[in-house]
Amino acid sequence: MDENNNVPEMDEELDNIIVLNDEDGKEVQFEFLDLVEYDQEEYVILLPVSEEGEEDLGEVVILKVEDTESEDEDSYVSVDDEEVLNAVFEIFKEKFKDEFNFVDED
């Protein structure tokens, strides 16, 4: 999933909402939760915004931040390394342990 972020200029309530394009070119909204640094790289933690009628699974998406030629834009790239994903998520969980109710799916 290689997308450029596109922050809509709406009202203050949506300041932390970003819109990315999926592999089919469809726009998908995400709530920006955090930016985590791991192994000298940056990763965004995003929560898909569920549309009315859809079940909210509460699963986050972790994407690696890569620079682009434009100073004003970053590119978000999917991460295939489970070890990196788990490490980044553990950092996020520790940082927000008092704000979110995390459920392990073991």
Secondary structure, DSSP 8 states (H G I E B T S, - for coil): -EEE-B-----GGGTTEEEEE-TTS-EEEEEEEEEEEETTEEEEEEEE---TTS------EEEEEEE-SSTT-EEEEE---HHHHHHHHHHHHHHTTTTS------
